[in-house]
Amino acid sequence: MLRRIAAFIIAVGLPLSSLYAQPVVLKTNWKIDAEPTSFTNIPWFSPGDNGVRYCAYNPKTDHVLVVSRTNVTGGLTGPNADIIILDAATGAKIGKMPFDPAIIKGQDPFVLLNIKCAADGVIYAGNLVQSATTFPFKLYRWENETAAPTLAFESIQWSDRYGDALAVIGEANQTMIYVSGSVDQKFINILTTSNGIDFEWTDMLEIPPAYASLGIASTAPGGTLWVNNGYITYYTPVTLLAPDGGVLGKIPYEVADDHTSGITYFTYENREYIMVFSGEMLPQKGYLLDVTDGPESAKVIAETPPMGSNTNEMGLGDIAYDSKRNAVILLCTNNQIASFDLSSALTTKVEAERRITVPDRMALYPNYPNPFNPTTTIEFSLSEAAQVSLKIYTLMGSEVVELIDEKLAAGVHKVGWNAENLPNGVYLYVLEADGYKDARKAILMK
């Protein structure tokens, strides 16, 4: 019934979110529309060929990277692909990353499909394989945007389809990579590295079939995973998975379409957010959700303007978070790639929910911004006066600094942390207050 209601609303030109409080419409920073090929124009982004599906934001260069198989030698399923470099501030095309056919080879059907960046600016891209028992899934690595590619991983024991869903988190030898595929894939494979260059298969998470077909977003290395699936004929909700693959919760269909593609996760002030893309039916849009209180309590707080009406029969799209300007890069296959400003939506939400009374519970909130460079703010609430300890640790358990060691009054407290003299990486901040103890992860990304 909900699907029929939603289909009717979309058919008459109202977004699914019209069922609820009207979300903020995000401001467009810049956009690039797909262009048809002609005698005088050979674009890298065209309507109708599904040749551009995935993008990434590089925090080191402030660039957007897009895999394109449009108008390359050999065609969409040939041995070549381009990785287009765009200026994240303006959308202007800067150039292409190196492609070496002697290293990047073997397609079934696509030699390159998905692309993601690590916190240290290292770039990873993978092929798409219909059956990993016949053609191995391959992951390639670029040290930077001008470096030659290397083969970082090649599967030898996988089966079924892989490459549609790819997530990268962490950096150097703490980098973790998650890989899954569309159709009814029921596994997420985890790749880790001891040297930051070569990867090995270290774990396989069993998940409900098709739940991570077209989107994985990790909240922290080894942490929970947000997943979604926009593949035609399979309808699965936006879901939060435990680190072992178990289902922690699902966002109700009436809040977020169960046919979404692409997903990104980030924190801002004391809130947690995801963004997803809905492209199965018109209008094709991205939706920003506040998920601080868990999947079942998720709320749509913003949406993008419509991103085009060209055919996107598989509902494909991808999203990357631009941490420098608090924006999202959203790719709508066959239609548009654009940058959207999040500041108005997040400022409105944060100010509306600012805590002005004594909290009713002890709580440690996500630091903001996160990732950060080099300063961030840690916020926590005390329901009563307490002796408080707030310490920073490495993931190996070594204490870095003690930010607070004193008795504090009930209320909301904030403390800044400057990590200017520390290396990039993931750190734990641990709060203890009269028997209460909690920890969260902060990602330093210079």
C-alpha positions as CSV (number, residue, x, y, z in Angstrom):
1,M,0.0,0.0,0.0
2,L,2.8,2.5,0.9
3,R,4.4,1.8,-2.4
4,R,1.2,2.5,-4.3
5,I,0.7,5.7,-2.3
6,A,4.2,6.8,-3.0
7,A,3.9,6.0,-6.7
8,F,0.7,8.1,-6.9
9,I,2.4,11.0,-5.1
10,I,5.4,10.9,-7.5
11,A,3.1,10.5,-10.5
12,V,1.3,13.8,-9.7
13,G,4.6,15.6,-9.1
14,L,4.9,15.5,-5.3
15,P,8.0,14.1,-3.6
16,L,7.8,11.2,-1.3
17,S,8.8,13.5,1.5
18,S,5.5,15.4,1.1
19,L,4.0,12.8,3.3
20,Y,5.9,14.4,6.2
21,A,7.2,17.8,7.3
22,Q,8.5,19.7,4.3
23,P,12.3,19.4,4.1
24,V,14.7,22.1,3.2
25,V,15.6,22.3,-0.5
26,L,19.4,22.4,-0.8
27,K,21.1,25.2,-2.6
28,T,23.1,24.1,-5.7
29,N,26.7,25.1,-5.7
30,W,27.3,23.9,-9.3
31,K,26.0,21.3,-11.7
32,I,27.1,19.4,-14.8
33,D,24.3,18.0,-17.0
34,A,24.8,15.0,-19.2
35,E,25.3,15.9,-22.9
36,P,24.4,13.9,-26.0
37,T,27.3,12.9,-28.3
38,S,27.4,14.8,-31.7
39,F,29.8,15.5,-34.5
40,T,31.1,18.6,-32.6
41,N,30.8,17.3,-29.0
42,I,32.2,14.1,-27.5
43,P,31.3,14.3,-23.8
44,W,32.5,12.2,-20.9
45,F,29.0,12.2,-19.5
46,S,26.1,11.3,-21.7
47,P,22.4,10.6,-21.2
48,G,21.2,7.0,-21.8
49,D,24.4,4.9,-21.7
50,N,24.8,4.3,-17.9
51,G,28.5,4.9,-18.5
52,V,28.9,7.2,-15.4
53,R,27.8,5.7,-12.1
54,Y,30.2,6.5,-9.3
55,C,32.1,9.4,-7.8
56,A,34.4,10.2,-4.9
57,Y,35.6,13.3,-3.1
58,N,39.4,13.6,-2.5
59,P,39.9,15.6,0.8
60,K,43.7,16.0,0.1
61,T,43.2,17.8,-3.3
62,D,39.6,19.1,-2.9
63,H,38.8,17.4,-6.2
64,V,35.9,15.2,-7.3
65,L,36.8,12.0,-9.1
66,V,34.4,10.3,-11.5
67,V,34.7,7.0,-13.4
68,S,33.5,7.4,-17.0
69,R,33.2,4.7,-19.6
70,T,31.5,7.0,-22.0
71,N,33.2,7.6,-25.4
72,V,36.3,5.7,-24.5
73,T,38.2,3.5,-26.9
74,G,36.6,0.1,-27.0
75,G,33.2,1.3,-25.8
76,L,31.3,0.8,-22.5
77,T,32.4,-2.8,-22.0
78,G,35.9,-2.4,-23.5
79,P,39.3,-2.4,-21.9
80,N,39.5,1.3,-21.2
81,A,38.0,3.8,-18.8
82,D,38.6,7.4,-17.8
83,I,38.8,8.8,-14.2
84,I,37.7,12.5,-14.6
85,I,39.1,15.1,-12.2
86,L,36.7,18.0,-11.3
87,D,37.3,21.0,-9.1
88,A,35.0,20.5,-6.0
89,A,34.5,24.3,-5.7
90,T,33.3,25.0,-9.2
91,G,32.8,21.7,-11.0
92,A,35.3,22.7,-13.7
93,K,37.1,19.8,-15.4
94,I,40.8,19.7,-14.5
95,G,41.9,16.5,-16.3
96,K,42.2,12.8,-16.0
97,M,44.0,10.4,-13.7
98,P,46.6,7.9,-15.2
99,F,45.2,4.7,-16.7
100,D,47.6,1.9,-17.5
101,P,46.0,-1.0,-19.5
102,A,48.9,-3.2,-18.6
103,I,47.8,-3.0,-15.0
104,I,44.1,-2.3,-15.2
105,K,42.7,-5.2,-17.2
106,G,40.0,-7.9,-17.1
107,Q,36.4,-6.9,-17.4
108,D,33.1,-8.8,-17.0
109,P,31.6,-6.5,-18.0
110,F,33.4,-3.3,-16.8
111,V,37.1,-2.8,-16.4
112,L,36.5,0.0,-13.9
113,L,33.2,0.9,-12.2
114,N,33.3,2.2,-8.6
115,I,35.8,4.7,-7.0
116,K,36.4,5.9,-3.5
117,C,39.1,7.9,-1.6
118,A,40.7,7.2,1.7
119,A,41.3,9.9,4.4
120,D,44.9,10.3,3.3
121,G,43.9,11.0,-0.4
122,V,44.8,7.5,-1.7
123,I,42.4,6.5,-4.4
124,Y,40.8,3.1,-4.9
125,A,38.8,1.8,-7.8
126,G,37.4,-1.6,-8.7
127,N,36.0,-3.5,-11.7
128,L,32.6,-5.1,-12.0
129,V,32.4,-8.9,-12.3
130,Q,29.2,-10.9,-12.9
131,S,30.8,-14.0,-11.5
132,A,33.9,-13.8,-9.4
133,T,34.5,-17.5,-9.8
134,T,35.2,-16.9,-13.5
135,F,36.6,-13.4,-13.5
136,P,38.3,-12.1,-10.3
137,F,37.3,-8.9,-8.7
138,K,40.2,-6.5,-8.8
139,L,40.9,-3.4,-6.7
140,Y,43.4,-0.8,-8.0
141,R,45.3,1.8,-6.0
142,W,46.6,5.3,-6.8
143,E,48.9,6.9,-4.3
144,N,47.7,10.3,-5.6
145,E,46.0,11.7,-8.6
146,T,49.1,11.7,-10.7
147,A,50.6,8.4,-9.7
148,A,50.5,5.2,-11.8
149,P,47.9,2.6,-10.7
150,T,48.9,-0.6,-8.9
151,L,46.9,-3.8,-8.3
152,A,46.1,-3.8,-4.6
153,F,43.9,-6.9,-4.5
154,E,42.6,-9.7,-6.7
155,S,40.0,-12.2,-5.5
156,I,40.6,-15.9,-5.9
157,Q,37.9,-17.5,-3.8
158,W,34.9,-15.2,-4.3
159,S,31.7,-16.1,-6.2
160,D,28.7,-14.1,-7.6
161,R,28.7,-10.5,-8.6
162,Y,31.0,-7.9,-7.0
163,G,31.9,-4.2,-7.6
164,D,28.6,-2.3,-7.4
165,A,29.1,-1.4,-3.8
166,L,32.4,-0.1,-2.4
167,A,33.4,1.8,0.7
168,V,36.8,2.9,2.0
169,I,37.5,4.2,5.5
170,G,40.6,5.0,7.5
171,E,44.1,5.5,6.0
172,A,47.5,4.0,5.5
173,N,47.7,0.6,7.3
174,Q,44.4,1.3,9.1
175,T,42.5,1.4,5.8
176,M,39.5,-0.9,5.6
177,I,37.6,-1.6,2.3
178,Y,34.1,-3.1,2.0
179,V,33.0,-4.7,-1.2
180,S,29.6,-6.1,-2.3
181,G,27.5,-6.4,-5.4
182,S,23.9,-6.1,-6.8
183,V,21.3,-8.6,-7.7
184,D,20.8,-10.9,-4.6
185,Q,24.3,-10.7,-3.2
186,K,24.3,-11.7,0.4
187,F,27.8,-10.9,1.5
188,I,30.0,-7.9,2.2
189,N,33.7,-8.8,1.9
190,I,36.3,-6.8,4.0
191,L,39.8,-6.1,2.8
192,T,42.5,-4.9,5.2
193,T,46.2,-4.0,4.8
194,S,49.3,-4.2,6.9
195,N,51.4,-1.8,4.8
196,G,48.8,0.5,3.3
197,I,49.6,-0.8,-0.2
198,D,48.6,-4.4,-0.6
199,F,45.3,-5.7,0.7
200,E,44.0,-9.1,1.8
201,W,40.6,-10.6,2.3
202,T,40.1,-10.8,6.0
203,D,36.4,-11.2,6.6
204,M,33.1,-11.9,5.0
205,L,29.9,-10.5,6.5
206,E,26.7,-12.4,5.8
207,I,23.8,-10.0,5.3
208,P,20.2,-10.3,4.1
209,P,20.2,-10.8,0.2
210,A,20.5,-7.6,-1.8
211,Y,20.7,-5.3,1.2
212,A,24.0,-3.7,0.2
213,S,23.7,-4.0,-3.6
214,L,24.4,-0.4,-4.4
215,G,25.6,1.4,-1.3
216,I,27.8,1.0,1.8
217,A,28.8,3.7,4.2
218,S,31.0,2.9,7.2
219,T,30.7,5.0,10.3
220,A,34.3,4.1,11.5
221,P,36.9,1.4,10.7
222,G,35.4,-1.8,12.0
223,G,32.2,0.0,13.0
224,T,28.6,-0.1,12.0
225,L,27.6,0.1,8.3
226,W,24.7,1.9,6.6
227,V,23.6,0.0,3.4
228,N,21.0,0.4,0.7
229,N,20.0,-1.1,-2.6
230,G,18.6,0.6,-5.7
231,Y,18.8,-2.3,-8.1
232,I,15.6,-3.0,-10.1
233,T,13.3,-5.8,-8.9
234,Y,14.9,-5.8,-5.5
235,Y,13.3,-3.7,-2.8
236,T,15.2,-3.4,0.5
237,P,15.1,-0.7,3.1
238,V,18.0,1.6,4.1
239,T,19.5,-0.5,6.9
240,L,22.0,-0.1,9.7
241,L,24.2,-3.2,10.1
242,A,26.3,-4.2,13.1
243,P,30.1,-4.8,12.5
244,D,29.4,-8.5,12.1
245,G,26.7,-7.9,9.5
246,G,23.6,-8.3,11.7
247,V,20.7,-6.0,11.2
248,L,20.5,-3.3,13.9
249,G,17.5,-1.5,12.3
250,K,15.8,-0.3,9.2
251,I,14.5,3.0,8.1
252,P,10.7,2.8,7.4
253,Y,9.7,3.0,3.8
254,E,7.5,6.0,4.4
255,V,10.6,7.9,5.5
256,A,13.1,6.7,2.9
257,D,12.3,4.8,-0.3
258,D,13.4,1.2,-0.3
259,H,14.9,1.6,-3.7
260,T,17.7,4.0,-3.1
261,S,21.2,4.0,-4.6
262,G,24.4,5.4,-3.1
263,I,24.8,6.4,0.5
264,T,27.1,8.5,2.6
265,Y,27.5,9.1,6.3
266,F,28.8,12.0,8.2
267,T,28.4,13.9,11.5
268,Y,27.8,17.6,12.2
269,E,27.8,19.1,15.6
270,N,26.0,16.6,17.8
271,R,24.0,14.9,15.1
272,E,24.5,12.0,12.7
273,Y,23.4,12.1,9.1
274,I,23.1,10.0,5.9
275,M,22.3,11.0,2.4
276,V,20.7,8.7,-0.2
277,F,19.6,9.0,-3.8
278,S,16.2,7.9,-5.1
279,G,16.2,7.5,-8.9
280,E,13.7,4.8,-9.7
281,M,10.9,7.2,-10.5
282,L,10.6,10.9,-11.1
283,P,11.6,13.3,-9.6
284,Q,15.2,11.9,-9.2
285,K,16.5,13.5,-6.0
286,G,18.9,13.1,-3.1
287,Y,17.5,13.0,0.5
288,L,19.3,14.1,3.7
289,L,18.2,12.2,6.8
290,D,19.0,12.8,10.5
291,V,19.7,9.3,11.9
292,T,21.0,10.3,15.3
293,D,18.3,8.5,17.2
294,G,18.5,5.3,15.1
295,P,17.0,4.0,11.9
296,E,13.4,3.7,13.1
297,S,13.5,7.4,14.2
298,A,15.2,8.7,11.1
299,K,13.8,12.0,9.6
300,V,14.2,13.5,6.2
301,I,15.4,17.1,6.8
302,A,16.5,18.2,3.3
303,E,16.3,17.2,-0.4
304,T,18.0,18.3,-3.6
305,P,16.2,19.9,-6.5
306,P,15.2,17.4,-9.2
307,M,18.3,16.2,-11.1
308,G,16.9,15.5,-14.5
309,S,14.3,13.4,-16.3
310,N,16.5,11.3,-18.6
311,T,15.9,7.6,-18.4
312,N,17.7,6.0,-15.4
313,E,16.1,2.6,-15.6
314,M,18.2,1.1,-12.8
315,G,17.8,4.1,-10.5
316,L,21.6,4.5,-10.3
317,G,23.3,7.3,-8.4
318,D,26.2,7.9,-6.0
319,I,27.0,10.4,-3.2
320,A,30.2,11.8,-1.7
321,Y,30.6,14.2,1.3
322,D,32.7,17.3,0.7
323,S,34.1,18.0,4.2
324,K,35.8,21.2,3.2
325,R,32.7,23.2,2.4
326,N,30.1,21.0,4.2
327,A,28.5,20.0,0.9
328,V,27.5,16.8,-0.9
329,I,28.5,15.7,-4.4
330,L,25.6,13.8,-5.9
331,L,25.7,11.9,-9.2
332,C,22.5,11.0,-11.0
333,T,23.4,8.5,-13.8
334,N,22.5,9.7,-17.3
335,N,21.4,13.1,-15.9
336,Q,23.6,15.3,-13.7
337,I,26.4,15.5,-11.2
338,A,26.1,18.4,-8.8
339,S,27.4,19.9,-5.5
340,F,24.8,20.9,-2.9
341,D,25.3,23.2,0.1
342,L,24.3,21.6,3.4
343,S,24.8,24.6,5.7
344,S,21.2,25.9,5.7
345,A,19.6,22.6,6.4
346,L,22.1,21.6,9.1
347,T,22.2,25.0,10.8
348,T,18.4,25.1,10.9
349,K,18.3,21.6,12.4
350,V,21.0,22.1,15.0
351,E,19.7,25.5,16.2
352,A,16.2,24.1,16.4
353,E,17.3,21.3,18.6
354,R,19.9,23.2,20.7
355,R,19.8,22.0,24.3
356,I,18.8,24.8,26.6
357,T,17.6,22.8,29.6
358,V,19.3,20.4,32.0
359,P,19.6,17.1,30.2
360,D,17.7,14.1,31.5
361,R,20.6,11.7,30.8
362,M,24.3,11.3,30.5
363,A,25.4,11.3,26.9
364,L,28.5,11.6,24.7
365,Y,27.8,13.0,21.3
366,P,29.6,12.8,17.9
367,N,32.4,15.3,17.6
368,Y,32.1,18.0,15.0
369,P,33.3,18.4,12.4
370,N,34.2,14.8,11.8
371,P,36.5,14.1,9.9
372,F,38.4,17.2,11.2
373,N,41.6,19.2,10.5
374,P,43.1,19.9,13.0
375,T,40.5,21.0,15.5
376,T,37.2,19.5,16.6
377,T,34.6,20.0,19.3
378,I,33.5,17.2,21.7
379,E,30.1,17.7,23.4
380,F,28.5,15.8,26.2
381,S,25.6,16.2,28.6
382,L,25.4,15.5,32.4
383,S,22.1,15.0,34.1
384,E,23.7,15.8,37.4
385,A,27.0,17.1,38.8
386,A,29.8,14.6,38.3
387,Q,33.5,14.0,38.4
388,V,34.4,13.9,34.7
389,S,37.3,12.4,32.8
390,L,37.6,12.9,29.0
391,K,40.6,11.3,27.4
392,I,41.8,10.8,23.8
393,Y,43.4,7.4,22.9
394,T,44.8,5.8,19.8
395,L,43.1,2.7,18.4
396,M,45.9,0.7,20.0
397,G,44.9,2.0,23.4
398,S,47.7,4.5,24.0
399,E,46.6,7.6,25.8
400,V,47.2,10.8,23.8
401,V,45.9,13.5,26.0
402,E,43.5,14.2,28.9
403,L,41.1,17.0,28.0
404,I,39.1,17.1,31.3
405,D,39.7,15.9,34.8
406,E,37.4,17.8,37.1
407,K,33.9,18.0,38.7
408,L,31.4,19.6,36.4
409,A,27.8,20.8,36.9
410,A,24.8,19.3,35.3
411,G,24.2,20.6,31.8
412,V,25.7,20.5,28.3
413,H,29.5,20.8,28.1
414,K,31.8,21.4,25.1
415,V,35.6,21.1,24.8
416,G,37.8,21.7,21.9
417,W,40.6,19.4,20.8
418,N,43.6,20.6,18.7
419,A,45.4,17.6,17.1
420,E,47.8,19.8,15.0
421,N,50.8,17.8,16.2
422,L,49.3,14.4,15.7
423,P,49.4,12.1,12.6
424,N,46.3,11.4,10.6
425,G,44.2,8.5,11.8
426,V,41.3,7.4,13.9
427,Y,41.3,8.3,17.6
428,L,38.9,7.3,20.4
429,Y,37.6,9.9,22.9
430,V,36.4,8.3,26.1
431,L,34.1,10.0,28.6
432,E,33.7,8.8,32.2
433,A,31.4,10.4,34.7
434,D,30.4,8.8,38.0
435,G,29.8,5.3,36.6
436,Y,28.8,6.4,33.1
437,K,31.3,5.5,30.4
438,D,31.1,5.9,26.6
439,A,33.5,6.2,23.7
440,R,33.3,7.5,20.1
441,K,35.7,7.7,17.2
442,A,37.2,10.9,15.7
443,I,38.9,10.9,12.3
444,L,41.8,13.3,11.9
445,M,42.3,14.1,8.2
446,K,44.8,16.8,7.4
